Amino acid sequence: MSGHSKWATIKHRKGAADKARAKIFAKVLRQVEVAAREGGGDPSANATLRTMFQKARDASVPLDTIERAVKRGTGELDGVRYEAVTYEGYAPCGVAVYVECLTDNRNRTGAEVRAMFSKNGGSIAEPGSVAWQFERKGIVLAAGGADADEVMLAALEAGADDMEEQDGAWELRCPPTELSRLREAVEAAGLTVESADLTMVATSTVPLDTESDARRVLRVVDTIDEHDDVQAVYANFDIPEAVMAALQD
């Protein structure tokens, strides 16, 4: 469970001061398009597309815009063809960093990600050297006054394998294939879903106990995350609440 609550803290911090809406739209629509291309345009038969479709709706992307992205993915409409590519590296303090991209030019994106690592005190690593430190999970963040036993029962029946309550909110984890089912179960239990994402969860974490170390690591993560081709950045750091509060101030 080390770093568990910090994942949510960082997620909300990023959400509060995140990119412009147009950039958010562009990133999530790429995810919709690639999901449709790889698994078909029917959300009921394509779990990944179903998850990305809902993610786009949660980001307030207009329905017709999402549907056009699906059609580009299935070839019904012309569009740029994106491919998924990942990069691995290290931030200062030995923090492992895993980067997921969707790009129409692998060479350009690779060179730019490498430069962002090196210019901010990090370093690129060989494929496979970092990935083993993470595992793919679905995470649902929800809020509400439901009874803990009721939430636990509904979550376990829907495939959750871990849960934690934090200040009246719930963080629930599940295998990637169970994310949609878990979200539906949580909503049926009367909770409000704040987010439901597929993510990479670190199996162990590196503590960052000083503001200086935290700033150095976050500089690498935030800079890479701002790149247009980058869909997600995962890192195995753990920032104590006191240090995080100081950074936010």
Phi and psi restraints in degrees (value plus and minus 20) as a CYANA .aco file:
   2 SER   PHI     -77.9   -37.9
   2 SER   PSI     110.1   150.1
   3 GLY   PHI      63.0   103.0
   3 GLY   PSI     -21.6    18.4
   4 HIS   PHI     -79.5   -39.5
   4 HIS   PSI     -75.8   -35.8
   5 SER   PHI     -88.7   -48.7
   5 SER   PSI     -47.5    -7.5
   6 LYS   PHI     -88.7   -48.7
   6 LYS   PSI     -50.8   -10.8
   7 TRP   PHI     -79.0   -39.0
   7 TRP   PSI     -65.7   -25.7
   8 ALA   PHI     -87.0   -47.0
   8 ALA   PSI     -58.8   -18.8
   9 THR   PHI     -80.6   -40.6
   9 THR   PSI     -67.3   -27.3
  10 ILE   PHI     -84.2   -44.2
  10 ILE   PSI     -60.4   -20.4
  11 LYS   PHI     -79.7   -39.7
  11 LYS   PSI     -66.0   -26.0
  12 HIS   PHI     -90.5   -50.5
  12 HIS   PSI     -55.7   -15.7
  13 ARG   PHI     -79.9   -39.9
  13 ARG   PSI     -65.6   -25.6
  14 LYS   PHI     -86.2   -46.2
  14 LYS   PSI     -59.0   -19.0
  15 GLY   PHI     -84.2   -44.2
  15 GLY   PSI     -52.6   -12.6
  16 ALA   PHI     -93.6   -53.6
  16 ALA   PSI     -48.9    -8.9
  17 ALA   PHI    -148.0  -108.0
  17 ALA   PSI      25.3    65.3
  18 ASP   PHI    -108.6   -68.6
  18 ASP   PSI    -186.7  -146.7
  19 LYS   PHI     -90.9   -50.9
  19 LYS   PSI     151.3   191.3
  20 ALA   PHI     -84.2   -44.2
  20 ALA   PSI     132.6   172.6
  21 ARG   PHI     -76.3   -36.3
  21 ARG   PSI     -59.2   -19.2
  22 ALA   PHI     -79.7   -39.7
  22 ALA   PSI     -58.0   -18.0
  23 LYS   PHI     -91.0   -51.0
  23 LYS   PSI     -58.4   -18.4
  24 ILE   PHI     -81.8   -41.8
  24 ILE   PSI     -65.6   -25.6
  25 PHE   PHI     -76.4   -36.4
  25 PHE   PSI     -68.1   -28.1
  26 ALA   PHI     -80.5   -40.5
  26 ALA   PSI     -61.7   -21.7
  27 LYS   PHI     -88.2   -48.2
  27 LYS   PSI     -66.7   -26.7
  28 VAL   PHI     -90.1   -50.1
  28 VAL   PSI     -51.4   -11.4
  29 LEU   PHI     -90.0   -50.0
  29 LEU   PSI     -52.8   -12.8
  30 ARG   PHI     -81.8   -41.8
  30 ARG   PSI     -60.8   -20.8
  31 GLN   PHI     -83.9   -43.9
  31 GLN   PSI     -60.7   -20.7
  32 VAL   PHI     -82.0   -42.0
  32 VAL   PSI     -66.6   -26.6
  33 GLU   PHI     -81.6   -41.6
  33 GLU   PSI     -66.6   -26.6
  34 VAL   PHI     -87.1   -47.1
  34 VAL   PSI     -58.7   -18.7
  35 ALA   PHI     -81.8   -41.8
  35 ALA   PSI     -60.8   -20.8
  36 ALA   PHI     -87.8   -47.8
  36 ALA   PSI     -58.6   -18.6
  37 ARG   PHI     -86.8   -46.8
  37 ARG   PSI     -58.5   -18.5
  38 GLU   PHI    -104.0   -64.0
  38 GLU   PSI     -47.0    -7.0
  39 GLY   PHI    -148.6  -108.6
  39 GLY   PSI     -15.1    24.9
  40 GLY   PHI      76.0   116.0
  40 GLY   PSI     140.8   180.8
  41 GLY   PHI    -110.8   -70.8
  41 GLY   PSI     -13.3    26.7
  42 ASP   PHI    -118.8   -78.8
  42 ASP   PSI      88.1   128.1
  43 PRO   PHI     -79.4   -39.4
  43 PRO   PSI     -50.1   -10.1
  44 SER   PHI     -88.9   -48.9
  44 SER   PSI     -42.5    -2.5
  45 ALA   PHI    -129.5   -89.5
  45 ALA   PSI     -20.3    19.7
  46 ASN   PHI    -151.5  -111.5
  46 ASN   PSI      77.5   117.5
  47 ALA   PHI     -81.8   -41.8
  47 ALA   PSI     -58.4   -18.4
  48 THR   PHI     -85.4   -45.4
  48 THR   PSI     -63.0   -23.0
  49 LEU   PHI     -83.2   -43.2
  49 LEU   PSI     -60.3   -20.3
  50 ARG   PHI     -79.6   -39.6
  50 ARG   PSI     -62.2   -22.2
  51 THR   PHI     -86.7   -46.7
  51 THR   PSI     -64.3   -24.3
  52 MET   PHI     -90.5   -50.5
  52 MET   PSI     -53.7   -13.7
  53 PHE   PHI     -80.9   -40.9
  53 PHE   PSI     -67.5   -27.5
  54 GLN   PHI     -86.1   -46.1
  54 GLN   PSI     -57.0   -17.0
  55 LYS   PHI     -81.7   -41.7
  55 LYS   PSI     -60.1   -20.1
  56 ALA   PHI     -85.9   -45.9
  56 ALA   PSI     -60.3   -20.3
  57 ARG   PHI     -85.6   -45.6
  57 ARG   PSI     -58.6   -18.6
  58 ASP   PHI     -83.4   -43.4
  58 ASP   PSI     -48.7    -8.7
  59 ALA   PHI    -106.4   -66.4
  59 ALA   PSI     -12.7    27.3
  60 SER   PHI      47.3    87.3
  60 SER   PSI       8.0    48.0
  61 VAL   PHI     -92.8   -52.8
  61 VAL   PSI     110.7   150.7
  62 PRO   PHI     -77.1   -37.1
  62 PRO   PSI     124.0   164.0
  63 LEU   PHI     -79.2   -39.2
  63 LEU   PSI     -62.4   -22.4
  64 ASP   PHI     -86.6   -46.6
  64 ASP   PSI     -50.3   -10.3
  65 THR   PHI     -88.1   -48.1
  65 THR   PSI     -60.9   -20.9
  66 ILE   PHI     -84.1   -44.1
  66 ILE   PSI     -63.4   -23.4
  67 GLU   PHI     -84.0   -44.0
  67 GLU   PSI     -55.2   -15.2
  68 ARG   PHI     -86.1   -46.1
  68 ARG   PSI     -57.9   -17.9
  69 ALA   PHI     -83.3   -43.3
  69 ALA   PSI     -60.1   -20.1
  70 VAL   PHI     -81.6   -41.6
  70 VAL   PSI     -63.3   -23.3
  71 LYS   PHI     -87.7   -47.7
  71 LYS   PSI     -53.5   -13.5
  72 ARG   PHI     -85.7   -45.7
  72 ARG   PSI     -57.7   -17.7
  73 GLY   PHI     -86.9   -46.9
  73 GLY   PSI     -57.1   -17.1
  74 THR   PHI    -106.5   -66.5
  74 THR   PSI     -24.3    15.7
  75 GLY   PHI      71.1   111.1
  75 GLY   PSI     -17.8    22.2
  76 GLU   PHI     -92.2   -52.2
  76 GLU   PSI     -44.4    -4.4
  77 LEU   PHI    -147.2  -107.2
  77 LEU   PSI     128.9   168.9
  78 ASP   PHI     -93.1   -53.1
  78 ASP   PSI     131.6   171.6
  79 GLY   PHI    -198.3  -158.3
  79 GLY   PSI     151.0   191.0
  80 VAL   PHI     -88.8   -48.8
  80 VAL   PSI     120.3   160.3
  81 ARG   PHI    -115.6   -75.6
  81 ARG   PSI      96.9   136.9
  82 TYR   PHI    -118.9   -78.9
  82 TYR   PSI     127.3   167.3
  83 GLU   PHI    -144.3  -104.3
  83 GLU   PSI     128.2   168.2
  84 ALA   PHI    -103.5   -63.5
  84 ALA   PSI     115.9   155.9
  85 VAL   PHI    -166.2  -126.2
  85 VAL   PSI     123.6   163.6
  86 THR   PHI    -139.7   -99.7
  86 THR   PSI     132.8   172.8
  87 TYR   PHI    -151.9  -111.9
  87 TYR   PSI     128.3   168.3
  88 GLU   PHI    -148.0  -108.0
  88 GLU   PSI     125.7   165.7
  89 GLY   PHI    -189.0  -149.0
  89 GLY   PSI    -189.3  -149.3
  90 TYR   PHI    -151.8  -111.8
  90 TYR   PSI     117.4   157.4
  91 ALA   PHI    -111.3   -71.3
  91 ALA   PSI     155.3   195.3
  92 PRO   PHI     -75.2   -35.2
  92 PRO   PSI     139.8   179.8
  93 CYS   PHI      50.2    90.2
  93 CYS   PSI      -5.4    34.6
  94 GLY   PHI      55.1    95.1
  94 GLY   PSI      -1.5    38.5
  95 VAL   PHI     -93.7   -53.7
  95 VAL   PSI     106.9   146.9
  96 ALA   PHI     -98.7   -58.7
  96 ALA   PSI     117.9   157.9
  97 VAL   PHI    -149.3  -109.3
  97 VAL   PSI     109.5   149.5
  98 TYR   PHI    -141.9  -101.9
  98 TYR   PSI     103.6   143.6
  99 VAL   PHI    -138.2   -98.2
  99 VAL   PSI     108.1   148.1
 100 GLU   PHI    -129.1   -89.1
 100 GLU   PSI     108.9   148.9
 101 CYS   PHI    -147.8  -107.8
 101 CYS   PSI     136.9   176.9
 102 LEU   PHI    -146.2  -106.2
 102 LEU   PSI      98.8   138.8
 103 THR   PHI    -159.1  -119.1
 103 THR   PSI     134.5   174.5
 104 ASP   PHI    -122.5   -82.5
 104 ASP   PSI     -15.5    24.5
 105 ASN   PHI    -170.7  -130.7
 105 ASN   PSI      71.8   111.8
 106 ARG   PHI     -78.5   -38.5
 106 ARG   PSI     -61.2   -21.2
 107 ASN   PHI     -84.2   -44.2
 107 ASN   PSI     -63.9   -23.9
 108 ARG   PHI     -82.9   -42.9
 108 ARG   PSI     -68.4   -28.4
 109 THR   PHI     -83.4   -43.4
 109 THR   PSI     -62.1   -22.1
 110 GLY   PHI     -80.6   -40.6
 110 GLY   PSI     -63.3   -23.3
 111 ALA   PHI     -85.3   -45.3
 111 ALA   PSI     -59.2   -19.2
 112 GLU   PHI     -92.9   -52.9
 112 GLU   PSI     -57.9   -17.9
 113 VAL   PHI     -85.6   -45.6
 113 VAL   PSI     -62.5   -22.5
 114 ARG   PHI     -79.0   -39.0
 114 ARG   PSI     -62.8   -22.8
 115 ALA   PHI     -85.8   -45.8
 115 ALA   PSI     -57.7   -17.7
 116 MET   PHI     -86.3   -46.3
 116 MET   PSI     -57.8   -17.8
 117 PHE   PHI     -80.4   -40.4
 117 PHE   PSI     -74.2   -34.2
 118 SER   PHI     -88.2   -48.2
 118 SER   PSI     -56.0   -16.0
 119 LYS   PHI     -92.9   -52.9
 119 LYS   PSI     -36.6     3.4
 120 ASN   PHI    -135.2   -95.2
 120 ASN   PSI       1.1    41.1
 121 GLY   PHI      68.0   108.0
 121 GLY   PSI      -9.3    30.7
 122 GLY   PHI    -127.6   -87.6
 122 GLY   PSI    -191.7  -151.7
 123 SER   PHI    -171.3  -131.3
 123 SER   PSI     122.5   162.5
 124 ILE   PHI     -95.4   -55.4
 124 ILE   PSI     133.0   173.0
 125 ALA   PHI    -149.6  -109.6
 125 ALA   PSI     146.2   186.2
 126 GLU   PHI     -90.0   -50.0
 126 GLU   PSI     127.8   167.8
 127 PRO   PHI     -74.4   -34.4
 127 PRO   PSI     112.8   152.8
 128 GLY   PHI      74.3   114.3
 128 GLY   PSI     -33.9     6.1
 129 SER   PHI     -97.2   -57.2
 129 SER   PSI     -38.8     1.2
 130 VAL   PHI    -137.2   -97.2
 130 VAL   PSI     -54.4   -14.4
 131 ALA   PHI     -74.7   -34.7
 131 ALA   PSI     -54.1   -14.1
 132 TRP   PHI     -85.3   -45.3
 132 TRP   PSI     -34.1     5.9
 133 GLN   PHI    -107.8   -67.8
 133 GLN   PSI     -15.0    25.0
 134 PHE   PHI    -151.9  -111.9
 134 PHE   PSI     137.3   177.3
 135 GLU   PHI    -155.0  -115.0
 135 GLU   PSI     123.8   163.8
 136 ARG   PHI     -95.0   -55.0
 136 ARG   PSI     111.3   151.3
 137 LYS   PHI    -162.4  -122.4
 137 LYS   PSI     136.9   176.9
 138 GLY   PHI    -118.4   -78.4
 138 GLY   PSI     116.4   156.4
 139 ILE   PHI    -149.5  -109.5
 139 ILE   PSI     108.1   148.1
 140 VAL   PHI    -132.7   -92.7
 140 VAL   PSI     105.4   145.4
 141 LEU   PHI    -125.3   -85.3
 141 LEU   PSI     105.1   145.1
 142 ALA   PHI    -159.5  -119.5
 142 ALA   PSI     137.2   177.2
 143 ALA   PHI    -153.8  -113.8
 143 ALA   PSI     132.3   172.3
 144 GLY   PHI     133.2   173.2
 144 GLY   PSI     150.2   190.2
 145 GLY   PHI    -118.3   -78.3
 145 GLY   PSI       3.1    43.1
 146 ALA   PHI     -84.8   -44.8
 146 ALA   PSI     129.9   169.9
 147 ASP   PHI     -84.3   -44.3
 147 ASP   PSI     120.1   160.1
 148 ALA   PHI     -78.9   -38.9
 148 ALA   PSI     -61.1   -21.1
 149 ASP   PHI     -85.0   -45.0
 149 ASP   PSI     -58.1   -18.1
 150 GLU   PHI     -85.9   -45.9
 150 GLU   PSI     -63.1   -23.1
 151 VAL   PHI     -82.5   -42.5
 151 VAL   PSI     -65.9   -25.9
 152 MET   PHI     -81.5   -41.5
 152 MET   PSI     -64.5   -24.5
 153 LEU   PHI     -83.1   -43.1
 153 LEU   PSI     -67.0   -27.0
 154 ALA   PHI     -83.2   -43.2
 154 ALA   PSI     -61.0   -21.0
 155 ALA   PHI     -87.1   -47.1
 155 ALA   PSI     -64.5   -24.5
 156 LEU   PHI     -84.2   -44.2
 156 LEU   PSI     -59.7   -19.7
 157 GLU   PHI     -85.6   -45.6
 157 GLU   PSI     -46.4    -6.4
 158 ALA   PHI    -113.1   -73.1
 158 ALA   PSI     -12.9    27.1
 159 GLY   PHI      81.8   121.8
 159 GLY   PSI     -14.4    25.6
 160 ALA   PHI     -86.7   -46.7
 160 ALA   PSI     123.6   163.6
 161 ASP   PHI    -139.9   -99.9
 161 ASP   PSI     -16.4    23.6
 162 ASP   PHI    -185.0  -145.0
 162 ASP   PSI     126.7   166.7
 163 MET   PHI    -174.3  -134.3
 163 MET   PSI     134.3   174.3
 164 GLU   PHI    -172.4  -132.4
 164 GLU   PSI     118.6   158.6
 165 GLU   PHI    -119.9   -79.9
 165 GLU   PSI     115.0   155.0
 166 GLN   PHI    -160.5  -120.5
 166 GLN   PSI      88.6   128.6
 167 ASP   PHI      32.6    72.6
 167 ASP   PSI      26.9    66.9
 168 GLY   PHI      61.7   101.7
 168 GLY   PSI     -19.7    20.3
 169 ALA   PHI    -133.1   -93.1
 169 ALA   PSI     141.7   181.7
 170 TRP   PHI    -142.4  -102.4
 170 TRP   PSI     117.2   157.2
 171 GLU   PHI    -138.5   -98.5
 171 GLU   PSI      97.6   137.6
 172 LEU   PHI    -140.8  -100.8
 172 LEU   PSI     116.5   156.5
 173 ARG   PHI    -135.1   -95.1
 173 ARG   PSI     130.6   170.6
 174 CYS   PHI    -175.6  -135.6
 174 CYS   PSI     146.5   186.5
 175 PRO   PHI     -80.9   -40.9
 175 PRO   PSI     131.2   171.2
 176 PRO   PHI     -73.9   -33.9
 176 PRO   PSI     -57.0   -17.0
 177 THR   PHI     -90.0   -50.0
 177 THR   PSI     -34.6     5.4
 178 GLU   PHI    -121.3   -81.3
 178 GLU   PSI     -15.3    24.7
 179 LEU   PHI     -81.0   -41.0
 179 LEU   PSI     -68.3   -28.3
 180 SER   PHI     -82.0   -42.0
 180 SER   PSI     -61.9   -21.9
 181 ARG   PHI     -86.3   -46.3
 181 ARG   PSI     -59.1   -19.1
 182 LEU   PHI     -85.8   -45.8
 182 LEU   PSI     -62.6   -22.6
 183 ARG   PHI     -79.1   -39.1
 183 ARG   PSI     -66.3   -26.3
 184 GLU   PHI     -81.6   -41.6
 184 GLU   PSI     -60.0   -20.0
 185 ALA   PHI     -86.8   -46.8
 185 ALA   PSI     -59.3   -19.3
 186 VAL   PHI     -85.5   -45.5
 186 VAL   PSI     -63.2   -23.2
 187 GLU   PHI     -85.1   -45.1
 187 GLU   PSI     -58.3   -18.3
 188 ALA   PHI     -86.0   -46.0
 188 ALA   PSI     -45.8    -5.8
 189 ALA   PHI    -100.3   -60.3
 189 ALA   PSI     -20.4    19.6
 190 GLY   PHI      73.9   113.9
 190 GLY   PSI     -10.3    29.7
 191 LEU   PHI    -113.2   -73.2
 191 LEU   PSI     136.2   176.2
 192 THR   PHI    -116.5   -76.5
 192 THR   PSI     100.8   140.8
 193 VAL   PHI     -99.4   -59.4
 193 VAL   PSI      99.8   139.8
 194 GLU   PHI    -105.6   -65.6
 194 GLU   PSI     -53.7   -13.7
 195 SER   PHI    -183.2  -143.2
 195 SER   PSI     134.3   174.3
 196 ALA   PHI    -164.9  -124.9
 196 ALA   PSI      86.8   126.8
 197 ASP   PHI    -151.9  -111.9
 197 ASP   PSI     132.2   172.2
 198 LEU   PHI    -107.5   -67.5
 198 LEU   PSI     113.0   153.0
 199 THR   PHI    -166.6  -126.6
 199 THR   PSI     151.8   191.8
 200 MET   PHI    -128.5   -88.5
 200 MET   PSI     102.6   142.6
 201 VAL   PHI    -125.7   -85.7
 201 VAL   PSI     110.7   150.7
 202 ALA   PHI     -89.1   -49.1
 202 ALA   PSI     117.8   157.8
 203 THR   PHI    -102.9   -62.9
 203 THR   PSI     -37.9     2.1
 204 SER   PHI    -171.2  -131.2
 204 SER   PSI     139.1   179.1
 205 THR   PHI    -148.1  -108.1
 205 THR   PSI     139.6   179.6
 206 VAL   PHI    -128.7   -88.7
 206 VAL   PSI      96.5   136.5
 207 PRO   PHI     -90.5   -50.5
 207 PRO   PSI     116.2   156.2
 208 LEU   PHI    -137.2   -97.2
 208 LEU   PSI      75.0   115.0
 209 ASP   PHI    -112.8   -72.8
 209 ASP   PSI     -21.9    18.1
 210 THR   PHI    -144.7  -104.7
 210 THR   PSI     133.2   173.2
 211 GLU   PHI     -80.6   -40.6
 211 GLU   PSI     -58.6   -18.6
 212 SER   PHI     -80.5   -40.5
 212 SER   PSI     -69.2   -29.2
 213 ASP   PHI     -83.6   -43.6
 213 ASP   PSI     -62.2   -22.2
 214 ALA   PHI     -82.3   -42.3
 214 ALA   PSI     -62.6   -22.6
 215 ARG   PHI     -84.1   -44.1
 215 ARG   PSI     -61.1   -21.1
 216 ARG   PHI     -83.0   -43.0
 216 ARG   PSI     -62.4   -22.4
 217 VAL   PHI     -90.6   -50.6
 217 VAL   PSI     -65.2   -25.2
 218 LEU   PHI     -84.7   -44.7
 218 LEU   PSI     -49.5    -9.5
 219 ARG   PHI     -81.5   -41.5
 219 ARG   PSI     -62.5   -22.5
 220 VAL   PHI     -85.5   -45.5
 220 VAL   PSI     -70.9   -30.9
 221 VAL   PHI     -82.0   -42.0
 221 VAL   PSI     -67.3   -27.3
 222 ASP   PHI     -87.0   -47.0
 222 ASP   PSI     -59.6   -19.6
 223 THR   PHI     -82.8   -42.8
 223 THR   PSI     -66.1   -26.1
 224 ILE   PHI     -84.8   -44.8
 224 ILE   PSI     -60.7   -20.7
 225 ASP   PHI     -82.9   -42.9
 225 ASP   PSI     -45.7    -5.7
 226 GLU   PHI     -97.7   -57.7
 226 GLU   PSI     -32.9     7.1
 227 HIS   PHI     -86.4   -46.4
 227 HIS   PSI     118.5   158.5
 228 ASP   PHI     -79.9   -39.9
 228 ASP   PSI     -53.7   -13.7
 229 ASP   PHI    -103.5   -63.5
 229 ASP   PSI     -33.1     6.9
 230 VAL   PHI    -102.1   -62.1
 230 VAL   PSI     105.2   145.2
 231 GLN   PHI    -113.0   -73.0
 231 GLN   PSI     -55.4   -15.4
 232 ALA   PHI    -179.5  -139.5
 232 ALA   PSI     128.3   168.3
 233 VAL   PHI    -147.0  -107.0
 233 VAL   PSI     107.8   147.8
 234 TYR   PHI    -138.7   -98.7
 234 TYR   PSI     120.2   160.2
 235 ALA   PHI    -165.2  -125.2
 235 ALA   PSI     129.8   169.8
 236 ASN   PHI    -120.1   -80.1
 236 ASN   PSI      22.5    62.5
 237 PHE   PHI    -112.9   -72.9
 237 PHE   PSI     139.3   179.3
 238 ASP   PHI    -153.2  -113.2
 238 ASP   PSI      91.5   131.5
 239 ILE   PHI    -123.6   -83.6
 239 ILE   PSI     101.2   141.2
 240 PRO   PHI     -78.8   -38.8
 240 PRO   PSI     133.3   173.3
 241 GLU   PHI     -78.6   -38.6
 241 GLU   PSI     -59.1   -19.1
 242 ALA   PHI     -84.1   -44.1
 242 ALA   PSI     -60.7   -20.7
 243 VAL   PHI     -88.7   -48.7
 243 VAL   PSI     -61.2   -21.2
 244 MET   PHI     -82.0   -42.0
 244 MET   PSI     -61.7   -21.7
 245 ALA   PHI     -81.9   -41.9
 245 ALA   PSI     -60.2   -20.2
 246 ALA   PHI     -85.7   -45.7
 246 ALA   PSI     -59.0   -19.0
 247 LEU   PHI     -85.5   -45.5
 247 LEU   PSI     -60.5   -20.5
 248 GLN   PHI     -89.3   -49.3
 248 GLN   PSI     -51.6   -11.6
